[in-house]
């Protein structure tokens, strides 16, 4: 595993009016590393992700991706730079099928001189979808089925399969199993393990302690908009993490932060 | 990886479902409605066994079909059908367009005032709106003016909806009232008449004959099928064009994506605002084109033209399976919905029943179409 830094943020801050949703977050992710972000509701986890992925514009702070400073104007910029996000709200178009969703906003096209009326390359997108699904070992019986007709697990898999299809450089999953049943959760976790084996860096936001302990290398805890702990999985346990989440404990290096 | 096979049980069902698109259901409904009218025609004693769509006694058209009636069925819905093609796209984005009827009215007045002829039977045009400079202009001028008016009105709708984020219902309601005002103000309520022959020929000339340079002038297809049916031909050509655009282009895909999940579309980097502007602008332009056809066909323009066309257009789309929630529906569905409209109107005429019965039944069919669609959706959701 190389020690290359995939993602680094410094003083990343987001205020919504008077609400300090995210305050001075310094964060680092190494190549091949899987990091979990935990914290109570409203602790700033999703806000943190939205700044990195360009969905919102940060109040201040700097972000580096693979050593290069980035300023994303929108989510498409972030995706083009190689950040794939599986959002908490699934961000899938229910009435479209799997290839349509994977390529939404970046369709393979031909006859590009037609501008907005350029032709979709359906065959190219289907082939790339099948290849991407094979790489993540995601099994979806019929990729031409619309998302509406799929189970929750399958939907989540579609969202995750985007990662593999586009050779992303960083995957972010925002509560990927929050709405799933036991079997479907296992299915998604298998894909996460697959990504780990493939050496793909990942940020996982989750409330599920067992899942976090099972899957990641490192746990970052947010509380009231600030990072309060940075824990190696092997140096901690569920009780310990909960103590950080609830505010019973604060990491030594973050004393005075919250 | 033992668990990833989960869900394969749905395979057979998924495939069979794809083979049964909603359009087939709508087509079956269309056939059923035709059959009901045919059956009533046979059963009602005063009909003396006349058939609606068949004409067994006369073979002069070279077919046993009653071509005259079939042509009328398509013709009478084609102008509103053209509007419905645009409305379909708007509804697929999850919006609604209440302004198309009024855009027809305003565009009718404005484009007609650039299509007038200077001399009527040797006398100056009694309905002249402008001076001689606007008389006997090349045919492209009123067409461009008409399409431009529709485009501008539609763009205003789109810009309001996309950038002020007011609900489409309100934005297009405003346009509906204002555009009707423009229609009445343009000539202070006076009708505008006496267009150039070329302008009148847009709807009334023989389009197929013109396009084929008279090669088939004497043939059955020109004299029997397409004679005087220009709005129907434009409708079907535009339907094919927009079917293609909605299904095979980025524009179509993004339109469906916005109606399906606007947030997802935005997060995917689709320029949602601009896409909406385009959709409403195209809907406006189609309403403008409908106005050109309508004024050309009637060789006059009146401020009340297109009154409540928007509701008929919405009804055609809804009967054709376009979901008001957005994301679902198709141009083929809307064309079939328009045909159902046409069959009902013609069917009541054929049964010699008054027009108010038509309206009662039309209303019922609109509601029934949505009820059936929701029932079908629920069943599909339960099975998956």
Interface residues (C-beta under 8 A of the other chain):
Chain A: X55 X74 X75 X76 X77 X79 X85 X87 X89 X90 X91 X92 X93 X94 X95 X96 X100 X104 X105 X106 X107 X109 X114 X116 X117 X118 X119 X120 X122 X137 X138 X139 X140 X141 X142 X144 X145 X148 X149 X150 X151 X153 X154 X183 X184 X186 X187 X190
Chain B: X1 X3 X4 X5 X6 X7 X8 X10 X11 X14 X15 X17 X18 X245 X248 X249 X250 X251 X253 X256 X257 X259 X260 X261 X263 X264 X265 X266 X267 X268 X269 X270 X278 X327 X328 X380 X381 X384
